[in-house]
Amino acid sequence: MHGPAFACRAFDTWAPFRIVGGLNKRRPDADDLSAARSFAERLREGPGRAV
């Protein structure tokens, strides 16, 4: 991968985690959504400025 990237934890119910009701039950949260919004705005600014 070349250039900026964004990642956040998300609700996960993959097989072994389904037994306990899943992981990251409260994700994405308000902070994750704010970070995603900020990342998207930096991408809109154009190449070279999104880092």
JODA-V668935 format. One record per residue. N is the residue number from 0. RES is the residue in one small letter. SS is DSSP state (alpha for helix, beta for strand, coil for the rest). Layout:
n = [N | N]
res = [RES | RES]
ss = [SS | SS]
This chain:
n = [0 | 1 | 2 | 3 | 4 | 5 | 6 | 7 | 8 | 9 | 10 | 11 | 12 | 13 | 14 | 15 | 16 | 17 | 18 | 19 | 20 | 21 | 22 | 23 | 24 | 25 | 26 | 27 | 28 | 29 | 30 | 31 | 32 | 33 | 34 | 35 | 36 | 37 | 38 | 39 | 40 | 41 | 42 | 43 | 44 | 45 | 46 | 47 | 48 | 49 | 50]
res = [m | h | g | p | a | f | a | c | r | a | f | d | t | w | a | p | f | r | i | v | g | g | l | n | k | r | r | p | d | a | d | d | l | s | a | a | r | s | f | a | e | r | l | r | e | g | p | g | r | a | v]
ss = [coil | coil | coil | coil | coil | coil | coil | coil | coil | coil | coil | beta | coil | coil | alpha | alpha | alpha | alpha | coil | coil | coil | coil | beta | coil | coil | coil | coil | coil | coil | alpha | alpha | alpha | alpha | alpha | alpha | alpha | alpha | alpha | alpha | alpha | alpha | alpha | alpha | alpha | coil | coil | coil | coil | coil | coil | coil]
